[in-house]
C-alpha cells in the first residue's frame, strides 16, 4: 500500500504523536482524582490505558482476523508494556 516510505513514516509518526497528545490530555484531565504518589498515579493511568485500548484491540483482532494466537499474545504483551511506559511517563512529566 505504501510505495513512498518517507510518507508512511511521517503518517506513523503523526499518528503516534496524536495518540500521545490525547493521552496526555486525558491524564491532565483525570489527574486530580489519581493517587498522590507519582508511581501509583502512573500505574493507575496505565491500567486505564490497558482497559480502554489494549483489551478492546486484542479482542477485535482475536474475533475478526485469522491472526495466529501466538502473535496475538505478543501484540497483547507489547501493548501492555507500551501502556505501562506511557502511564508512568505521563505521571512523571505532567505531575
Order of alpha helices (4+ residues) and beta strands (2+ residues): alpha-alpha-alpha-alpha
